[in-house]
Amino acid sequence: MITRLRTLFHHPRTTRVPMSTSAPLIHNTNKACCTIPPVQSDYTPKGTFKSYASFNKVYRTGPSECADKAMSAYFPQTQQGADIIASTLNTPVYMPDFFEPDPPFPYSKYPPKTEEDKQAIQEFFGGTANPSKTVKKLVAFGKFLKSQGVKNVGVYGFCWGGKVVISSSGKDTPFSSAAIVHPAMLSGEDAKELVIPFALYVSKDEPVDEYNAIVDILSKNAYASKNDHKSYDNMFHGWAAARGDLKDTENKKEYEDVYERLVNFFKNTL
């Protein structure tokens, strides 16, 4: 399932974020994730929004009939990526709003500049976007798709969603394979629990030591022949999602490259 896990913002709405006067906890350690603003895009998504399972808002793209495989991916860049995968693999792609019932972090405050806003976004990651809570939502949605007759479900996530996806790919996972792109909070420890084929694509802004640790694990586990990885050293955190500037030649080239890799990875593992 191609989840909307990668995108932290869509509408410039006011979010309910509890404030604290104590020293702020750091929930998201990826500096680029919390400082690089998203890029506007003129792409027109091909899918529609519908209600599925416990979610009121799910972006769905791809064939209308039930398929034996599915993938669960709101910025136009991520929707465009979902459309690419859906059309190339001829499979439905779902992008739930995992922040429900809360709104995303206010677009008007991004990137956060004041100390108050910097604390607010960390509390957002610890509350509305808490990875452990979102893992439960993601796994439940995967199980829902399986209950609808889908035999194989793939999942991928960007940024914060990368943490959620890798954490959902261990014991008792409903997914057949998973991939993460420029993930935040990257940790080699997470990869030790993988029980399905896995793909990892990072930018220059992700920690090299954690990337290398995961690559080492992927090269030795039971799915080594199906696992995939690539470091895009010339790209920044977010190049394949909300921060992607597809009018930039180099960004567009690497955007197309990583989606081609995603397509081939899922084609070989679903």
CORLIN-V195959 format. One record per helix or strand of 3 or more residues. SS is the DSSP state (H for helix, E for strand). FROM is the first residue (numbers start at 1). LEN is the number of residues. Records with the same first field share a line. If there is no record, write none. Layout:
SS=FROM-LEN ; FROM-LEN
This chain:
H=4-3 ; 32-3 ; 76-14 ; 107-3 ; 115-12 ; 131-17 ; 160-8 ; 188-4 ; 208-11 ; 249-21
E=48-5 ; 55-7 ; 69-3 ; 92-5 ; 152-8 ; 177-7 ; 197-7 ; 228-5
